């Protein structure tokens, strides 16, 4: 890929809380914008700091920050509510007996169910990538701490398997209905759908599978993943977990960012097993921290921007 190729591409900055993901992703997005790429930076972290870095009040939809650079902070609570509302509509549309269900009670439970927050993040990413992201050359994501990030990155793969099995089960049900009606046209299922092309449930499962497949493509083939670490044992250990999980999911890592090199008491050794065979970019500790926008210029971000632009989308 040519350095100025305008093919849309995502970049995710992953890592333990407090390692500097927001700082490095902000500097990275700013550098891409300076090079003429129309760039959107998005915070997925419920504890947003992106607006503080850019000294802007950011909201759920893109706001102008600088030439070629827009930013947004995803309102996760709003996306959870949107996800639950969509679920409620689907239940009402697909199940005629929904009136006997306690929908409010069901949704109150679902709000706290495992996976709800992760799906909300996933659909927010889909909205950004397929919606407003269409107007940008690069979409940079500042992610939540490791646990939540790995869960939403894993969801398309895990959910595709689950939905595929449900789709097969639904197809089997429709087939058995059809067979039963051939044997007895007056069977109780006479008013039920038997054709996959007309069945709402089968159609919904097929639509979800396509959505998940698209997100899997984004994560595996259209994204540049940078893992941010600090020179300490806990941070490096977490980076190892990230690498293992992403390799299992088939999501390639594009680079390791060693941030705050030179911190007192830190470990400044060369790449360990965690970083093996990966490009490593070092960022020196900025005295007094990143306190204003111009301080981002003290970071040597050009090399990783070059790497991102020249490596292109993973094969």
N, C-alpha and C positions, 0 to 999 in steps of 0.2 A: 504493500500500500504506500502511495505517495504521502509525504508528511502533511500535505494540505488536502488530502482526500476528504470529501464532505459526507461520506457514508455515515449515517447515524450510528452511534456506538455508545454503550453505557460504560460507566466506571463505578465500581463499588469499593469503598474503603472500609475494611473490616478490622476488628481487633477488640481487645479488652477495653473496658471503660477507663477513660483517663489517659490513654496512650497518645492522644493527639490526632484522632481521626478527623475531627471538625477542622482543625488548623490545616492539616495537610490537604484534605479534600478541597478546602476553600482556596488555598494557594494554587492547587492544581487547576481548578476551574477558572481561576483568575488568569492563569498563564495561558490556558487554551483560548480564552476570550481575547487576550492580547494578540494572539496569533491569527485572529480573524475567524475563529470557529464560533458560531452562535452556540452558546453554552447555557445549560440550565443546571443549577446545583440544588439538590433536594435533601432536606433533613428528614430521615425516617425515625429519628430518636425521639421518644416521648419527652425527654428532657432536652428541649432544643437550645442550642447555643449559636446556631448559624447566624441568626439575626444580630446577635451581639458582635460577632466577628466583623460583619459587614456594616454594622451601625445602621441597620434598617429594621423596620417592623415588618417581618415576613408573615405571610398567611398561607392558607392551604393551596392557593393558586399562584402561579408565577408573578413576581413583582420585579420591576426593573432595578438592577443594582448598579451596573456600569455598562459602557459600550460592549455589546455582544454577550452580556452576562445578566441572567435573571436568576432569581432564587425563590424557593418555597419551603415552608415548614409544614409537613403533613399533620393534620389534626386527627390523630389516631382515634380519639373518642368519637369523632364525627363519622369516621370510616367504620368503626364497630357498629354504630347505630345504623348506618347505611346498609351494612352487611346483614344485620338482623332484620331490617325492614324488607330487604330483598327476599330473605328466607321466608318471612311471613307471607309475602305476596305469592311466592312459589307454592307454599303449602295450600293457600286458599285456591289457587288456580288449578292445582292438580288433584286435590282430594275433596270430593263433593261432601264428604261427611265431616269436614273441618269444623262445622258449627258445634259439634259435640266436644271439640278440644278446648282446653283452657289456654288460648293463645298467649295471653299476657303472662300466665304462669310459666308456660313453656319458654318464652323468650327471656324471662327473668333468669331462668336456670341457664339457658344457652349463653347469656351474656358472660357468665363466669366459667363456661365450659372450656376445657383445654382445646387449643387450636383456634378459638374465635379471634383472638388478637392477631395471630399469625396470618389468618385468612384476610383479615381487614388490611394488613400491611400489603399482602400479595395483590389484592384488588386495587389498592392505591397505586402500587407500582405499575399495574396494567393500565390504569387510567392515565398515569403520567406518560408511560412509554407509547401507548397506542393513541392517546388523545393529544394533549398539549405538547408532548415530546416530539410530535411529527414536525414541528417548526424549528427543531434544533439539530445541530451536528453532533453534539455531545450532551449526554445527561449524566451528571455526576451525583452519586448517592452517598451521603454521609449516614452511616448505619447505626442502629442501636448496639449496645454491648453484645458480645459473642452469642450468648444463648438464644436470644430472640432472632438474631440475624441468621444463624444456622438453621433455625426451625423454619423460617419463611423461605429460605433458599432450598430446603429439602422438600417443602410441601408439594411442588409440582410433580416431582418424581414419585413420592409416596402416594399422593392423591390420584395420579394417573393409574397406578396399579389397582387402587381401591375402586375407582370409577369404572375401570375396564371389567372388573369382576361383577359389579352391579349391573353393567350394561349386558353382560352375558346372561346374568340371572333374569333380567327383564325380558331379553329375547326369548329365553326358555319359557317364561310364563306366557308370553304372547303366542308362542308356538303351540303350547299345550292347550291354550284357549281355542286356537284354530282347529286343532285335532278334535277337541271335545264337541265343537259346534258341527263338525262334519258328521260325527256320530249321532249327535242329538241337537238339531237346530233350535230346539226349545229349551236348551239348558239354561240355568240361571245366568251364565256369562253372555247370553245372547246380546245384551245391550252394552257389553264391554268392548273396548277396542282390541283388535287382533293384528292390525297392520302396524309395523314399526314406523312407517312414514307418517302415520296419523296419531301415534301414541305420544301423549304429552311427556310422560315420564321418560320414555326412551329418547325422545327428542332433546329433553333437558340434559340428560346424561351425556348425550353426544355433544351438545354445545359446551358443557363443562370440560369434557375431554379435550376439545379443540382449544379452549382458553388456556388450559393447563399446558398443553403441548406448545403453544406459542410462548408462554413464560419460560418453559424449559429451554426453548431455542434461544431466548434472550440471555438466560443465565449461562448457558453452555457455549454459545457460538457468537454472541453479539456483545459480550461484556469483557471488560478488563478488570480483574480483581487484584487489588493491592491490600496486603495484610500489614497492618501497622503494629510494630512492637517497640517497647522500651528496652533499654539494656539492663533488664532484671530477670530473674529466674521465673517468676510467676507469669510475666508477659510472654516470655519465650515458650513456656509450657503451654499456654493457651493458644499460641500461634501453631504449635504442633497439633493440637486438637483440631484447629480450623483446617489445617492442611489435610489431615487424615479424613475428615468429614467431606471436604470438597472433592478429594480424590475419589471417595466412595460414590459421590453424586455425579462424577464426570465433569465437574466445573473446574477449569484450569485456573491456576494462580498466575497472574502476570508479573507480579513484583512483590518484594518484601521492602517495607520502609522502616529502617531503624531510626526511630526518633529520639530526641534528647540525648544524643551521644555526647559523652563528657559530663553527664550528671554526676555529682559527687556520690561515691559509693556504688555507682553503676558498674556493669560488666561490659567492657568494650571489646570482647573477643571477636574474632572473625566469625563467618557463618558457621553455624552448628548443623547438626542433622536436620533440625527444623527448617533450615534455609537451603538445604542442599539443592544444587542445580537450578536455583532461582536467581534472577537478577536482584541485587541488593542495592538499595539507595540509602545513604546515610544523611541524617539531618542533625546538625550540631545543636546543642542546647542554646536557646536564645536567652541571654541574661535578662532577668526581670519578666520573662514570659512575653506572650503576644498580647500587647495592650492596646494596639491600634492597627488600623488596616495596613498602613505602610510598613509595619514590622514584618508582614508576610513576605516582603521583598528580600528579607535577610535569609530566607530559606532557598537553598539551591534546588528549585523545583524544575528547572529547565530540562535536566537529564531524564527524569521520569516522564515528562511531557513528550520529549523526543521518542522515548521508548514506546509509549502509548500510540503515538502517531505512526511510527514506522513498523510496528509489529502487526498492526491490523487485527481483524477479528480472528480468534483462534480457529484452527481448522476443525 
